[in-house]
Amino acid sequence: MKPEQTRRTENYKGMHIHVDALSRKHDPCRWDYIVRVAQPVVDANIVAELAARAGDEDDYGDAEQAMAAGLKRGQAMVDRLTG
């Protein structure tokens, strides 16, 4: 079975935060995220200023929890960039 994926983009302090919430391949009841931070004119699928993945130690019970964690992490990344 193909893992589910949910995508959201948020504008934060002039940067775009792109978050993909992904169900785990071997445990579809657990979710992870990938976050990319990019300038608004940049296609984050091609290149991003910063990228991060929650990692195996962090997983979430549903897509909304993973999305919220990804957005929070993306905001922290932007804060470090714009510091």
N, C-alpha and C positions, 0 to 999 in steps of 0.2 A: 504494500500500500504506500502511495506517495504521501509524504508529510504535508500537512496543511501549512499555509503561509498567509500572514496578514501584514499589510504594509501601511505605514502612516508617515507623513512629512509634517514637520512643525517648523515655523519660522521663529527663531530665538536670537535676539540681539543681532539681527542682520545676517544670520547664518541659517542654513537649512539643516535640520536634523532629520535624517531618514532612518526609520526603524522598521525592521522586518522581524515579526514574531513568528517563530517556526516551531511546529510540533516536532518532538524528537522521533527520529526514524524508528527506533526500537521500542519506544514507549510513547505512543501518541497522546497519552494523558498528561505528559510533562512538556513544558514549553521552554524555549531559549530565545535569545534575540541576537540580532546583528544591528549595530548602529553605525551610521556614517555621518560625518559632519562635512559640509561643503559650502562654498560660496553659492548664492542663489542662482547664478548663471551657469554653474557647473553641473553636468550630469553625474550624479553620485554613483550611477551604475558603472561609469567608466573610471572616474578618479574622485577621490575624496581627500580632504585635508587630513582627517583622522578617521580611523575605523576601529571598532572594538566588538568583541563577541563576549557574551556572558560567560561562556566556558562551562566545562563539565561540572564544576562545583556548584554552579548556580542554575537552578531550573525552577519553573513556576507552574502552578496548577492550571492556569488557563492563559489564553492569548492576551487578555486584558492586563493581567499581572505582568506578563513578560513585556508588553508594550509600555506600561507605566515605568517599569524598571529601565527599559531602553531609553525612554525619553529623559528620565532623570539622569542617566549616565551621559547622554548626549549633551544635556544642559551643563553638566559639570565639565565636559570636554570643551564646550564653547567658552565657559567662564575661564578656563585655563588659557585658551587661545587669546581671549580679549583682555585678560587680567589686568 
